[in-house]
């Protein structure tokens, strides 16, 4: 395992050993004990910022601009990929693009609706997804994700000759259906449940004052779901922490129903809708 990643895991375990599940406190999605662990992790990131070469070092901890977010991800990709002498071709071209300055980057903020927000390892209250485009090929070749701390969370690489889908790449039909909803806000979200809304393929939450429900678009299904406001919530800990719990939950759902986390501890039911 890469030295940077190993050090980050050990630090996360050490600083957040007190984190455990309790009812969330007002104004914070994390419990008081979880918040202690998250804050301790944040402190460790800030301390490392003064020591270039430290495995937890990033140039700009808690970046607030695209320029700083990109600087953090470029620094970490160069560090991680540069240590491996036997990189696959998909990663070699990313490293070459960084070295030759032939990459273009786009940054998108992704809200985190999972327990990762208060997690004992790699707490991430939100993510930044960075898409990497090769300017010579005029195509996306990778996507990387860093947390709100600027720390690297993961990356996916397109094989040479393969064009990776872009985050903004909704089909024309999907865009027309979104227009029917007339949302006032559109947020990318990372969530768990029985729909795929992960850090590489986030879903889109559509909201507006005239809407009586949040509409969730799931790109991997090219499907829309309604998230009714004010519905009773299920316990994510009970339903998601075992294969038996998830299997039992699936058995209770109708053919057009799914579930999704709406905060670190709660699940809500989605109903598939057709937007014509």
Secondary structure as UniProt FT lines:
FT   HELIX           3..15
FT   TURN            16..18
FT   TURN            26..27
FT   HELIX           32..48
FT   TURN            49..50
FT   TURN            52..53
FT   TURN            55..56
FT   TURN            59..62
FT   HELIX           66..82
FT   TURN            85..86
FT   HELIX           89..100
FT   STRAND          103..112
FT   HELIX           115..118
FT   STRAND          126..134
FT   TURN            135..138
FT   STRAND          139..147
FT   TURN            148..149
FT   STRAND          152..157
FT   TURN            160..161
FT   TURN            167..168
FT   HELIX           172..181
FT   STRAND          185..191
FT   STRAND          203..207
FT   TURN            209..210
FT   STRAND          213..218
FT   TURN            219..222
FT   STRAND          223..228
FT   TURN            229..230
FT   STRAND          234..235
FT   HELIX           236..240
FT   HELIX           243..252
FT   TURN            255..256
FT   STRAND          257..263
FT   TURN            264..265
FT   STRAND          266..273
//
